[in-house]
């Protein structure tokens, strides 16, 4: 089942949404790489936004800080969802 999230219509809106979330704790849902039918939910902090990607920091299953870069296109094509808190 696809999680409900913040809907954005274009990359400019997505970038602006992410810019407003820098430094804030957010929840995201990410499609697992194989198979892309399972969603994994993560809670963390948006660390920064850049022209094509944003950085997301979270604690992994071993309670170790991990950083991941997601592209704005990932959100546009629904591979990443920003969930409302």
Secondary structure, DSSP 4 states (H G I P E B T S, - for coil): -PPP----SSHHHHHHHHHHHBTSEEEEEEE-SSSTT-EEEEEEEEEEE-SSEEEEEEE-TTS-EEEEEEEHHHHHTTSEEEEP-
